[in-house]
Amino acid sequence: MLSVIPYESKFAAQVSLIFHHAIEHIPETMYPIEQKQAWSFAPRSAYHWHKRMSRTQAWLVVDDSLSLNGLDKCVGFINLETHFQHRGYIDSLYVLPAYQGKRVATSLYLTMEAWAQKQGISHLYVDASKLSKSLFLTHGFTLKHKSYQEKRGQILQSFYLTKALVD
């Protein structure tokens, strides 16, 4: 059974693998291999991901029917910036390839949006990949402009999207 839970540090290593595997499996028609390798050439440390996730509000989807060394298997995650300058910025949304198309990203997004509304966050922002753009548009985001990031000498295209939250 899939459940959305708040981030816990014991899942940091799994979060790192989800990020890397999700990027590895993006179709090369969207991002060529050179761009995917620049985006994530290898899994980052659990320490890196724990630090990144604990500085934000974050949620995980775990599959409690599967166990990894006695720990439920994490299959997706989302995190939202809550600090003043970046308040409402969706930093990450990644799902293991085997769980894509099973509403995992939607469940994560809806949990995050409900929390943001309760916190009085007025707007959400995201630099969506070519892969995640349609998810955000489906949930009421508006395209503001294309954006580009340089990573390890590669230029990756994304889409800066915004959404006003209303009670």
Residue pairs with C-beta under 8 A, 6 or more apart in sequence:
1 63
1 64
1 65
2 61
2 62
2 63
2 64
2 75
2 99
2 102
2 104
2 107
3 61
3 62
3 64
3 72
4 59
4 60
4 61
4 107
4 108
4 111
5 59
5 60
5 61
5 62
6 58
6 59
6 60
7 15
7 53
7 54
7 58
7 59
7 60
7 77
7 79
8 60
9 50
9 54
10 71
11 60
11 62
11 71
11 74
11 77
12 46
12 47
12 49
12 50
12 53
13 46
13 49
14 68
14 71
14 73
14 74
15 46
15 49
15 53
15 60
15 74
15 77
16 43
16 44
16 45
16 46
16 48
16 49
17 43
18 74
18 75
18 76
18 77
18 94
18 95
18 96
19 40
19 43
19 44
19 49
19 92
19 94
20 40
20 42
20 43
20 44
21 96
21 97
22 94
22 95
22 96
22 97
22 100
23 36
23 39
23 40
23 94
24 36
24 40
25 97
26 36
26 129
26 131
28 36
30 129
30 130
30 131
31 39
31 129
31 130
31 156
34 154
35 151
35 154
35 155
35 156
37 152
38 151
38 152
38 153
38 154
38 156
39 151
39 154
39 156
41 152
52 79
52 91
52 92
53 77
53 79
55 83
56 79
56 80
56 81
56 82
56 91
57 79
57 80
57 82
57 112
57 115
58 77
58 78
58 79
58 80
59 77
59 78
59 79
59 108
59 111
59 112
60 74
60 76
60 77
61 74
61 75
61 76
61 77
61 95
61 99
61 104
61 107
61 108
62 72
62 73
62 74
62 75
63 72
63 73
63 74
63 75
63 99
64 72
66 72
66 73
67 73
75 95
75 96
75 98
75 99
75 104
76 93
76 94
76 95
76 96
76 99
76 104
76 105
76 108
77 92
77 93
77 94
77 108
78 90
78 92
78 93
78 105
78 108
78 109
78 111
78 112
79 90
79 91
79 92
80 88
80 89
80 90
80 91
80 112
80 115
80 116
80 124
81 87
81 88
81 89
81 90
81 91
82 119
82 121
87 121
88 116
88 121
88 122
88 123
88 124
88 125
89 124
89 125
89 126
90 112
90 124
90 125
90 126
93 105
93 108
93 109
93 126
93 132
93 135
95 104
95 105
95 108
105 132
105 135
106 135
106 139
109 135
109 136
109 139
110 139
113 124
113 139
113 165
116 124
116 165
117 165
117 167
121 165
122 164
122 165
123 162
123 163
123 164
123 165
124 141
124 162
124 163
124 165
125 160
125 161
125 162
126 132
126 136
126 141
126 160
126 161
126 162
127 147
127 149
127 158
127 159
127 160
127 161
128 135
128 136
128 141
128 158
128 159
128 160
128 161
129 158
129 159
130 157
130 158
130 159
133 143
133 159
133 161
136 161
136 163
137 143
137 161
139 163
140 163
141 161
141 162
141 163
142 161
142 162
142 163
143 159
143 160
143 161
144 160
144 161
144 162
145 159
145 160
146 157
146 158
146 159
146 160
147 157
147 158
147 159
147 160
148 155
148 156
148 157
148 158
149 155
149 156
149 158
150 156
